[in-house]
Amino acid sequence: MTAREEAYTAALQAAMTHARSWLASAPDRPVPPRRTADELAKAFGQMIPAGPTDPAAVIDLLSGAADDGLMAMGSGRFFGWVTGGVLPAALAADWLVSAWDQNASTRFATPGVVAAEEAAARWLLDLLGLPAGCDVGFVTGATMANFSCLAAAREQVLTDVGWDVGRRGLTGAPAVTVLVGAERHETVDLALRYLGLGAPSVVPADDQGRIRVDALVERLGNRPTILCLQAGNLHSGAFDPFVEAIAAAHEHGAWVHIDGAFGLWAGASPAYRRLVEGYQHADSWATDAHKTLNVPYDSGIAIVSRPAALRGALGVHGAYLVPDAAGDPLEKTPEMSRRARGVPVWAALQSLGRSGVAALVDGLAGHAQALAAGVAAIEGVEVLNEVVFTQVCFAVGEDERTRAVMDCLLAEGVVWMSGSRWAGRRVIRISVSNWSTDSQDVEMSVAAVRRAVMATA
């Protein structure tokens, strides 16, 4: 074995040992981190080492230094934000992506990983019931998925009125109206800021956060317009009324984008597909495979029905690149150079198959309903949302007590739920996103809430 082979072998063996230990510990260790970043700083070193360190020793040092600062996000009782776990096949594929170290930018240079990504794209469109001719870009996360789709939308609505934004920029361009529901996710606003479109025009929402179509119709007009809808409200899990909203927007020539970071996957389940009825008639869709599909981080997906608009907005060419007539990945994402992040998506879909994805979605939603029923049975707890998918919001009396219950839950560490504010109240939010959550996790989590409620009585 050469010195190079020995270095890789030792380092990878150390990484595998530590990874297996971490994965084995997730079901039983406390969910929150045990030390803060400031407390861990010394373990990582204040000064850069004067000389080299053995690669395997580096991995041992990293694992030991980080351990007390790791959140057990892979635990079946982690319900914070909207954070999925990692399927075994997707994790292993992600390791291979790093080992292969391919720049998945062109079909000519890296056909092995590009072919895998293109297969994943075809499968996704089929699985979700979206138009087969869509372009699919694999980006870093839901924020950049929204950015990419809205860049295509900006390109198209300005082209429709004779303005070439790629050549002329936005100075002097016709104004673009962006309509959003009152409870859209902040990443939509962030993407609009990146794109120079400014703050959107806010349309009122109902008590579950769904955009009100009657109010939307009043805002629509014959001008460059982008409408942003939502598949899965952050707090209630509710879905906008796609059939009516999309039809109204298209009557006025608007581009319709759907932010479906976690909720778009309802389209893969026969039991929950009704929630996204009509969404296939939109113009673009954004999602994050790290959430409901449980692929490792760095796995946003931008889907655009009009490839020319996406490629016009994000495409780039260089004399040193060999273009492909079918179009290259670098035309569908904001980056020229990137890792082959679509490969773990392919691995997850290959591992689960159509029925497995449906079972995953159904299981997450079913556990959310069980958690809602369990906490609602505790005296003093009020579930505030209609539990239609994977999100649950509850409160315990006044805001101060809800906060106290939240503090008790985090201090005990059996479960992690997110504090938030919704509908004018402080709430505790449950997002069921991890494939490994099971009925025992549900029972333990409900019991933890019961203990916290009793402790604050």
N, C-alpha and C positions, 0 to 999 in steps of 0.2 A: 504494500500500500504506500502510495506516495505521501509526502508531507501534506500536500494540498488535500488529498482524500482523508487523511487522518484528522486534519483540522475540522473539515466539514462533518465527519462521522462523529467525532467527540462532541462538537457543539450541538448537532442535531439530536444526538442521544440524550444529552443533558436537557434540551428543550422538551423532548418527548416525555422524559421522566417527570419534569416539573409540571408539564401540561396535564399529564394523567393524574398526578397528585391533586392539582387544582380542580379538575373536573370531578374527581371522586369526592372532594370536600364540599362541593357546592350544596348538596342537599342538607347537610347537617351544620355547616358553619353559620354563625350569625350573618344576616344579610348585609348590614351596614359595614363600612370600613371601620377598623379599630383605631386608626391613627390618622392625623391630619397631614396635609402636604408639608406644612412647616415642620412637623415632628419627624417626618421622613427625610427631610432634606439632607441631614448629615449622613445618612446611610448611602446616599447616592454620590456623595463626595462634593466638597466645596471647590476643589481645584482639579483640573484635568490631570490624569496620571502623567508622570514624567516619561514613561516608556510603555511598551506594549504589555498587554495582559493576555494570557491564554484564552482563546475563544470559549472553551467550555467553562472556564472559571468565570468569565463575564456573565454567562447565562446563569450560573449558580448564584453569583452576586445579585444579579437583577431579580431573580425569583425571591431570594431571601429579603432583599431590601423592599420590594414592592408588596409583599404578601399582606402585611397589616393594613395597607392602604387600598386594598382591592374590594370593590363592592361585589357581592355574590349575585351579579346580574343573571347568571345562569341558573339560579335557584328557581324552583317552581313557585316560590312565594315572593318573588320580586315582581311587584305590580306598578313600579314607578314609571312616570312619563309614558311613552309607548315604546317599550324596549323588548324586542324579541330575544330568544335564546339562539343557540347555534346547533343546527342539525349535524349529526356526525359526518355525513357525506360532504356537506358544504364546508365544514371545518377542514377536513382532510384535503378537499380540493383547493381551499384557500392556501394551505401550506404548499401545495404543488405550484400554485400560481407564483408564490414568492420564490420557490426554488427555480422554476423555469425562467423567471425574470424577463418576460416578454413585454415589449412595448406594443400594446394592442391598438395601434393606430391605423395600420393599413393591411389590407387583405394580402398584398404581395409579400410583405416582410414577415408576417406572423400568422400564416394561414391556419395553423393548428388551433390557436386560441380564438381566432376570429370565427372560424367555423363553429366552434362550441358556442360562442356568444350568439351567432346567427340562429343556431338551432334553438337556444333558449328564447330568443326573441319570437321566433315562430310559435313555439309552444305557449308562450305567455299570451300572445294575441288569441290563439285558439282557446286556451283555458279560460280567459276572461271574456271571450265573446266580442272582441274588438276587431275592427276591419283589418283584413289580412294585408292590405297594402301599406300599413303604417310603418314609419321609421321608428326604431327603438334605439335609444342611446343609454348606455350604462354609465351613470355619473356617481358622484360621491355619496349623495344622500337625498332626502326629500327636498331640501332647500334648492340644490342645484337641479333637481328634476323640475321643480316649479320654474326656476330661472330659465332652463333650456326651452321648456314649452312656451313660456311667456315671451321669450326672445323670438320664437317662431311666430307667435301671435302678433307681436309688434311688427315684424317683417311683413306679414300678410295684410294686416289692416291698413298699413301705410302704402303698401304696393297697390292695394285696391283703389286708393285715391290718387295714384300717380306719383307717390313720393318714394324715392330710392334712399332708404335710410342707411344702407351700407355705404353709399357714395357720398351722400349729403349730410349724414348725421341727423341730429334732432333739432339743431338750431334752425328755426324758421319752419319746422315741420307742422303739419296740421295737428291739432291737439288730439290725443288719444284718451278716450274716457274708459276707465277701468272700474267696473262694478263688482263689488264683493258683498257677501253677507256680513251682518254685524258680528258673527261669531266665526269668521274664517280664522285659519291659523296664521300666526305672525310671520311665518316663512313666506307667505304670499306677499305681504307688504315689503319684506326684505328683498325679495326677488325684483319687485317693481322698483325699489330704490336703486338696486344694482343696474337696472335697465334704463334709468333716467326718466321713468314714467311718473315718479312722485307718488303722493298719497292717493289711494283709490277713493272712489265715491261709495259710501256705505249704504247698503240697502237693509232695512229692518229685518229681523229674524223673529220666529215664533218662540214659544217658551222652551223648546228643545234645541234651539239654535239653527233651525232650518230657514233658509231664505224665503221670504214671503213673495210669492209670484205676483200678487196684486200690486205690491210696492215696486217690484222690479219693472213691471210693464210701464209704470209711470215714468221710469228713468230712461227707458230705451228711446233712441231716436236715430235719425239717419245721419250718423257721423261715425268716424272710426271708433269702434267699441270692442272691448274685451270683457267678457263676463267670466268670473271665477266662481265655480261651484265647489261643493265639498262632499266627499264620500267618507263619512265618519267624523262627526264632531268630536273634538278633543275631550269634552266633558260628558256629553250625553251619548256619543256614538251615533247620533242621528245623521240621516242622509238627506240632502236637498231633494226637492221634487224635480227630478231630471226631465221627465217627459214634458211637463208644462214649461219649465224654465228654458230648456233648450229650444223648444219650438218658438217661444216668444222671442228669444234672442236672435235666432236665425231669420225670423221674419224681418228683422231690422238689419240684417247683414253682419251681425256681431260674431266674433270668434268666441267659442265656449271652451273654457279650460276647466278640468276637474282635478282638484287636489285630493288624491285618495291615498295618502301616505300609508294608512293601514286598512282603510275601508274598501279600497278598490278590490281587495281579495274576496269580498263577498260574492263577486261575480263568478268565482271558481266553485261555489257551493250551490247545488240545486236547492238546498234548504233556505239559503239566504240571498239567492240571486234576485229575489223580488225587491230587495233594498236598492238595487242599482238599475232597476227597470228604466230603459231608455238612455242609459249613459253611453251606449255605443254610438249615439248620434252626435256626441260632442266632437270637438276638433283636436283636443289634446288631453292627455291624462298623465298625472305624476303619481308615483308610488315609491315605496322603500321596501326592498326585499328583506332588509334586516328586521323589519317589524313582523308582520304576520307570517311571512314565509320562513323566517328564522335562518337567514343567511348571515354570515359575519358582517360586521360593519363595513362601510364603504360600498354600499350597494343600492344607490338610488336608480330609478328607472324613469326615463322620459319617453313618452309615447306620443307621436304626432301623426295625424292622419294625412297631412300634406307634406311629403318629404321635401319638396322644393322650398317651402318656407323655412323648415328647420335647417336645411343645408345652406340656404341663403343667409341665414342669421349666424350660423356657427361654423360653416365650412371654411377650410383654409387649404391652400395649395403651395407647394414649393418646388423649385426646379430639381431638387435632390430627392423628391418623393416619386414613387411609381404609382400613379393613380389607377384605380380599377373602374371599369365602366359601370359596375353595379353600385358604386359608391363605397367609401371607406368609413370606418368607425370615427375617424377624426372629423368627419363632416357632421356628426350627430351629437357631439359633446363639446363642452367649452375647452377641453384640453387637447393638445396635440399628443403629448406623452402621458400615458397612464398604464396602470397595471391591468391585467385581464380580469376585471372585477365581475364580468358576466359569467365566468367559468363556474364559480360557486353557485350561481343561480341555476345554471344547467345541471350541476350535480344535485342540487336540492330537488329539482323537478324530476330528474331521472330516478332519484331515490324514492320519491313519494308517488309519482305517477298521478294521473288525474284523480283517482279515487282517494289517494293519500292526501293530496292538497285539500280536497273537500272535507275529509275527516279531520284534518288539522284545523281548518276554519271552524267547523262545527264544534270541535272540542273546545276551542278557545271561547266561543260564544256561549257554549253550554256551561262552562265553568264560571263565566261572568254572571250568568243567571243564577247559578247555585250560590255564588258569593253574595249576590244581591239579596236573595231569599234568606240566607243565613244571617246577614247583619241586620236585615229588616226585622227579624224576629227578636232582636235584642232590645230590651226596654230602653227607650230614649233615642234610638237610632232612627233616622228618617232617610230613606233612599229618595233622592230628588229627581232622578231622571227615569225615563222609560228605557228599560234595558233591552235595546233592540239588537245589540251586537256585542262588543267586547269591553265596553266602558261602563263603570258604575261610579256614581257620585253620591256620597252620603254625608249627613251632618248629625251632630249630637247636641241638640239644643242651640244655645247661643254661640256666637263665634268663639268666645273665650274657652268654652268647654270643648268645642271641636278641636281647637288648637291644642288643648291639654291632652286630649285623647291621641292626637297625632304625635305629640311629644312622647307619650308613654309607649306608643307602638315603636317608635324609632329607638328609644332607649332600651327596650327589651330585645329588639333585633330579630325576632322570629319571622317578621314579615316587613316588607318595605312598601308603603303606599305613599302617594304624593299629596302634599297639601296644596290647595289652590283656592281661587275664588271663582264662583260661578253663580249667576242669577242673583247677584247682590249679597251672597253669603260665603263665609269660609266653609270649604268642603274638604273632605278626604276623597281622593280619586283613586280608583282601582282600574288599571288597564291590564287585561289578561292577554299576554302576547307570547308567552313562552310555551313551546311544544311540550316541555317536560312537566308542566303543571298537571297534577292529578287530583283525585278526590280527597286524598289524604292532605295534600297541600291546602285544599279548600277548607277542610275541617280545622286544620291547625290555624289557618288565617282567621277564620270566624272566631275561634276560641281566643286568639290573641286580641281581637277587637273587643270581645266580651270582657276580658280581663282589664283592658284599658278603660272601658266605659265604667266598670265597677270601681276602678281605682280613682276615678275622677268624680264619682257621685257625691 
